Amino acid sequence: MLVLGIESSAHTFGVGIVKDGKIIANEKSMYDVGTTGMIPKKVAEFHISNSNNVIRKALKTAGLSIRDIEGIGYTKGPGIGNCLQVGQIIAKTLAVRLGIPMADVNHGLGHIEIARLMSRLEDPVVLYVSGGNSQILKATGKRYRHYTILGETFDIGVGNMLDSFARSLKLVPSWGSTVEKTAIGGRYVDMPYTVKGMDFSFTGLLTHSIKQINKHTKQDICYSIQETAFSMLCEATERALLLTNSDEICVCGGVAQNTRLKEMLSKIALSHHSKFGFSENQFNADNGAMIAFVAERMLSNGYKIKIKDCRIEQRYRVDRAVVF
C-alpha cells in the first residue's frame, strides 16, 4: 500500500511516503527558531507556506504522482495546536480529493516504531526523548497491543529543557544540539539530580544551570547540564531494563540524535549483555516517514475512521495509541 504521511506537530513540516513498509521518500522543511524559540502562529504560517513544496518534493523523490497515493496519515498529536491543525487540514483535503482513507497517528508512536524498525529490535525498553516528551516505555497487551509508560518526566521534556537553556545562554541556534557541541571538552560542575524510581524532573536542573551563567564557562555548564540530564535518563532506563527482565534497549526522538546519550546507553546495554538500537538521525528528528510508516500499518490492518472524525489532540498520550 502506498501511504503519504504528514508531520506538523512543531517546528518541522515533514512528508514521507511508504510502500508496503518500505520508506521511499522523506522530505521536510524546518522553521528557524533563532534565539526566540517557537511562536505557534508564525510556525503554522511557515508550514502553510512550505507545505506544497515539501509534498511535491516527496512525490518527486518517490517518482510518483499524487494520484498514486492510496492512503493518508497525519499527526493527530501531541504537539502545538496551530501546527497540528495545518497538517490535519492538508491531509483531509487530499483524502477527500483523492477518495482515499485516512489514519490519525500518534506522534510518539511514530518515533518509537520507526526506531524499532531501523534497529531491528523485537520488544525493547524504549527511551523516548524529544522536545515535549521524555518517557520510558514497554509494549504490552496481546489483543490490543500498546505501550505502557514505566517512567516519565514530572515537568518538561529533556529536549525543551536543553533548548530553553540554549536560549538563556544565547547560543545560536538555540537547540540542544548546540549545547552538545559547546559541551565538548568541558569539566563537570555540581548540578541537582532528580530521579524517583523511573521518573525524573528537569526544571530544577534548568533553573540551577541558568544561575551558573557568568559563574562558569559556557563549555563547563553545557557539559554539566548534559551529563546530569543524561545520567538521570540512563539510571531510570537501566532500572526499567532490569525490572522488566528485558534484553533490548531502544532510544528514539529528537534528543536521540545526541551522540553522548547514545554512548551512555550503549555502555548500559553492554554491561547487561543487551541489544541497543536507534535509527539514523533523519528518523530521530521529526519526520513524515514515521507518520507514513505507522499509518500504512494501521490502514493495512483494517483501521477505519471517517474523515469528519479526524481531529487533533494536543495532549494525545502515546499509551492510548494501539500498536498495529
C-alpha positions as CSV (number, residue, x, y, z in Angstrom):
1,M,0.0,0.0,0.0
2,L,1.3,3.5,-0.9
3,V,0.8,5.9,2.0
4,L,1.8,9.5,2.4
5,G,2.4,10.8,5.9
6,I,2.3,14.4,7.1
7,E,4.1,15.5,10.3
8,S,3.5,19.0,11.6
9,S,3.4,18.8,15.4
10,A,6.1,21.5,16.0
11,H,8.8,23.3,14.0
12,T,9.0,20.7,11.2
13,F,6.7,20.2,8.3
14,G,7.6,16.7,7.1
15,V,6.2,14.5,4.3
16,G,7.1,10.8,4.0
17,I,5.9,8.1,1.6
18,V,5.9,4.4,2.4
19,K,5.2,1.5,0.1
20,D,4.5,-1.9,1.8
21,G,6.6,-1.0,4.8
22,K,9.5,0.5,2.8
23,I,10.3,4.2,3.1
24,I,10.7,5.7,-0.4
25,A,10.6,9.4,0.4
26,N,11.3,11.6,3.5
27,E,11.3,15.3,2.9
28,K,10.9,18.2,5.3
29,S,11.2,22.0,5.9
30,M,12.1,23.4,9.3
31,Y,11.1,26.7,10.9
32,D,14.2,28.6,12.1
33,V,13.8,29.1,15.9
34,G,16.7,31.6,16.1
35,T,17.2,32.7,19.7
36,T,13.5,33.2,20.5
37,G,12.1,29.7,20.2
38,M,8.8,28.9,18.5
39,I,5.9,31.3,18.2
40,P,2.9,29.0,17.3
41,K,1.2,31.4,14.9
42,K,4.4,32.0,12.9
43,V,5.3,28.3,12.8
44,A,1.9,27.5,11.5
45,E,2.2,30.2,8.8
46,F,5.6,28.7,7.9
47,H,4.0,25.3,7.5
48,I,1.3,26.6,5.3
49,S,3.8,28.5,3.1
50,N,6.1,25.4,2.6
51,S,3.6,22.5,2.5
52,N,3.1,22.4,-1.2
53,N,6.8,22.4,-2.0
54,V,7.5,19.6,0.6
55,I,4.7,17.4,-0.8
56,R,5.9,17.9,-4.4
57,K,9.5,17.2,-3.4
58,A,8.5,13.9,-1.6
59,L,6.4,12.8,-4.6
60,K,9.3,13.6,-7.0
61,T,11.8,11.7,-4.8
62,A,9.4,8.7,-4.8
63,G,8.8,9.0,-8.6
64,L,5.1,9.2,-8.0
65,S,2.1,11.3,-8.9
66,I,-0.3,12.4,-6.1
67,R,-2.9,10.2,-7.8
68,D,-0.8,7.1,-7.0
69,I,-1.2,7.6,-3.2
70,E,-3.6,5.1,-1.6
71,G,-3.8,6.4,1.9
72,I,-3.0,9.4,4.0
73,G,-1.7,9.7,7.6
74,Y,-1.2,12.8,9.7
75,T,0.0,13.6,13.2
76,K,-3.1,13.8,15.5
77,G,-0.9,14.8,18.5
78,P,0.7,15.6,20.8
79,G,2.0,18.9,19.7
80,I,1.3,22.6,19.1
81,G,-2.3,23.1,18.2
82,N,-1.8,25.6,15.4
83,C,0.8,23.4,13.8
84,L,-1.1,20.2,14.1
85,Q,-4.2,21.8,12.5
86,V,-2.2,22.6,9.4
87,G,-1.2,19.0,8.8
88,Q,-4.7,17.8,9.6
89,I,-6.4,20.2,7.2
90,I,-4.0,19.3,4.3
91,A,-4.4,15.6,5.0
92,K,-8.2,15.9,5.0
93,T,-8.1,17.9,1.8
94,L,-6.0,15.3,0.0
95,A,-8.1,12.4,1.3
96,V,-11.3,14.0,0.1
97,R,-9.9,14.9,-3.3
98,L,-8.4,11.5,-3.9
99,G,-11.1,9.5,-2.3
100,I,-8.7,7.6,-0.1
101,P,-8.7,6.5,3.6
102,M,-7.0,8.4,6.4
103,A,-5.2,7.5,9.6
104,D,-4.7,9.7,12.6
105,V,-1.3,8.9,14.0
106,N,0.2,9.4,17.5
107,H,3.5,11.4,17.1
108,G,5.3,9.4,19.8
109,L,4.3,6.1,18.4
110,G,5.8,7.2,15.1
111,H,9.1,7.9,16.7
112,I,9.1,4.5,18.5
113,E,8.0,2.3,15.6
114,I,10.4,3.8,13.1
115,A,13.3,3.4,15.5
116,R,12.3,-0.2,16.3
117,L,12.1,-0.9,12.5
118,M,15.5,0.6,11.8
119,S,17.2,-1.1,14.7
120,R,15.5,-4.5,14.1
121,L,14.5,-4.8,17.8
122,E,11.6,-7.1,18.8
123,D,10.4,-5.9,22.2
124,P,12.7,-3.3,23.6
125,V,12.6,-1.0,26.6
126,V,12.1,2.3,24.9
127,L,13.6,5.6,26.0
128,Y,11.6,8.3,24.1
129,V,13.3,11.7,24.4
130,S,12.2,14.7,22.4
131,G,11.3,18.4,23.0
132,G,8.0,17.8,24.7
133,N,8.4,14.2,25.8
134,S,10.7,12.2,28.0
135,Q,9.3,8.7,28.7
136,I,10.4,5.1,29.3
137,L,8.0,2.6,27.7
138,K,7.5,-1.1,27.1
139,A,4.9,-2.7,24.8
140,T,2.2,-4.8,26.5
141,G,-1.1,-6.5,25.7
142,K,-1.9,-9.2,23.2
143,R,-5.2,-8.4,21.5
144,Y,-4.9,-4.6,21.8
145,R,-1.2,-4.0,21.9
146,H,0.0,-0.7,23.3
147,Y,3.0,0.9,25.0
148,T,2.9,1.2,28.8
149,I,4.7,4.2,30.3
150,L,7.1,2.9,33.0
151,G,8.6,6.3,33.8
152,E,8.4,9.9,32.6
153,T,9.3,13.5,33.3
154,F,7.4,15.2,36.1
155,D,7.6,18.5,34.4
156,I,9.3,19.3,31.0
157,G,10.8,17.2,28.3
158,V,14.6,16.9,28.2
159,G,14.7,18.5,24.7
160,N,12.7,21.6,25.8
161,M,15.0,21.8,28.9
162,L,18.1,21.9,26.7
163,D,16.6,24.3,24.2
164,S,15.5,26.6,27.0
165,F,19.0,26.6,28.4
166,A,20.5,27.3,25.0
167,R,18.3,30.4,24.7
168,S,19.3,31.6,28.2
169,L,23.0,31.1,27.2
170,K,22.3,32.9,23.9
171,L,23.6,30.0,21.8
172,V,22.8,30.2,18.1
173,P,20.9,28.3,17.0
174,S,19.2,27.8,20.3
175,W,18.9,24.0,20.1
176,G,20.1,21.1,22.3
177,S,22.4,20.2,19.5
178,T,24.3,23.4,20.1
179,V,24.6,22.6,23.8
180,E,26.1,19.3,22.7
181,K,28.7,21.0,20.5
182,T,29.5,23.6,23.2
183,A,29.9,20.8,25.9
184,I,32.9,19.2,24.1
185,G,35.9,19.3,26.4
186,G,34.0,20.8,29.4
187,R,34.5,20.0,33.0
188,Y,31.8,19.0,35.5
189,V,30.2,21.5,37.8
190,D,27.8,20.2,40.5
191,M,24.2,20.1,39.4
192,P,20.9,18.9,41.1
193,Y,20.0,15.4,40.2
194,T,16.3,14.3,40.4
195,V,15.3,10.7,39.8
196,K,12.4,8.9,41.7
197,G,12.1,5.3,40.6
198,M,11.8,5.5,36.9
199,D,10.5,9.1,36.9
200,F,12.7,12.3,36.6
201,S,12.5,16.1,36.8
202,F,14.3,18.7,34.8
203,T,13.1,22.1,35.9
204,G,15.4,22.2,39.0
205,L,18.4,21.3,36.8
206,L,17.4,24.0,34.3
207,T,17.0,26.7,36.9
208,H,20.3,25.9,38.6
209,S,22.2,25.8,35.3
210,I,20.9,29.2,34.3
211,K,22.1,30.6,37.6
212,Q,25.6,29.3,36.8
213,I,25.9,31.5,33.7
214,N,28.7,34.0,34.2
215,K,30.0,31.9,37.2
216,H,31.5,29.2,35.0
217,T,32.5,28.9,31.3
218,K,29.8,28.1,28.7
219,Q,31.7,24.9,28.0
220,D,31.6,23.7,31.6
221,I,27.9,24.5,32.1
222,C,26.9,22.8,28.9
223,Y,28.9,19.7,29.7
224,S,27.4,19.6,33.2
225,I,23.8,20.1,32.3
226,Q,24.0,17.4,29.6
227,E,25.9,14.9,31.7
228,T,23.5,15.3,34.6
229,A,20.3,15.1,32.5
230,F,21.5,12.1,30.5
231,S,22.7,10.3,33.7
232,M,19.2,10.7,35.1
233,L,17.7,9.2,32.0
234,C,20.2,6.4,31.9
235,E,19.7,5.4,35.6
236,A,15.9,5.2,35.1
237,T,16.2,3.3,31.8
238,E,18.6,0.8,33.4
239,R,16.2,0.2,36.2
240,A,13.4,-0.4,33.7
241,L,15.6,-2.9,31.8
242,L,16.2,-4.9,34.9
243,L,12.7,-4.7,36.4
244,T,11.1,-5.9,33.1
245,N,13.8,-8.6,32.6
246,S,14.4,-7.2,29.1
247,D,17.4,-7.7,26.8
248,E,16.8,-4.8,24.4
249,I,17.1,-1.0,24.7
250,C,15.9,1.4,22.0
251,V,16.3,5.2,22.1
252,C,14.2,7.5,19.8
253,G,13.0,11.1,19.4
254,G,14.9,14.3,18.6
255,V,17.3,14.0,21.6
256,A,18.3,10.6,20.4
257,Q,20.4,12.4,17.8
258,N,22.8,13.2,20.7
259,T,26.0,11.2,20.4
260,R,26.8,11.3,24.1
261,L,23.4,10.0,25.1
262,K,23.7,7.0,22.8
263,E,27.3,6.4,24.1
264,M,26.0,6.2,27.7
265,L,23.1,3.9,26.8
266,S,25.3,1.6,24.8
267,K,27.5,1.1,27.8
268,I,24.5,0.1,29.9
269,A,23.4,-2.3,27.2
270,L,26.9,-3.8,27.0
271,S,27.1,-4.3,30.8
272,H,23.8,-6.2,30.8
273,H,24.5,-8.2,27.6
274,S,21.6,-6.5,25.9
275,K,21.0,-5.2,22.4
276,F,20.9,-1.5,21.8
277,G,19.3,0.2,18.9
278,F,18.4,3.5,17.3
279,S,17.6,4.9,13.9
280,E,19.6,7.2,11.8
281,N,19.3,10.9,12.7
282,Q,16.8,11.8,9.9
283,F,14.3,9.5,11.5
284,N,15.1,10.6,15.1
285,A,14.2,14.2,14.2
286,D,10.6,14.9,13.5
287,N,9.8,13.5,10.0
288,G,6.9,12.5,7.8
289,A,8.3,9.0,7.1
290,M,7.5,7.8,10.6
291,I,3.9,9.0,10.3
292,A,3.5,7.3,6.9
293,F,5.0,4.1,8.3
294,V,2.6,3.8,11.2
295,A,-0.4,5.0,9.0
296,E,0.4,2.3,6.5
297,R,0.4,-0.4,9.2
298,M,-2.9,1.0,10.5
299,L,-4.7,1.1,7.2
300,S,-3.3,-2.3,6.0
301,N,-4.6,-3.9,9.2
302,G,-8.2,-2.6,8.7
303,Y,-8.1,0.6,10.6
304,K,-11.1,2.8,9.6
305,I,-12.1,6.3,10.6
306,K,-14.4,8.7,9.0
307,I,-12.7,11.8,7.6
308,K,-15.1,14.1,9.6
309,D,-13.9,12.4,12.8
310,C,-10.2,13.0,12.1
311,R,-9.3,15.6,14.7
312,I,-6.2,16.9,16.5
313,E,-5.4,16.4,20.2
314,Q,-2.6,18.4,21.7
315,R,-2.2,16.0,24.7
316,Y,-2.6,12.7,22.9
317,R,-0.6,10.4,25.1
318,V,1.3,7.5,23.4
319,D,-0.1,4.9,25.9
320,R,-3.6,5.5,24.4
321,A,-2.5,4.5,20.9
322,V,-3.0,1.0,19.6
323,V,0.1,-0.7,18.1
324,F,-0.9,-2.4,14.8
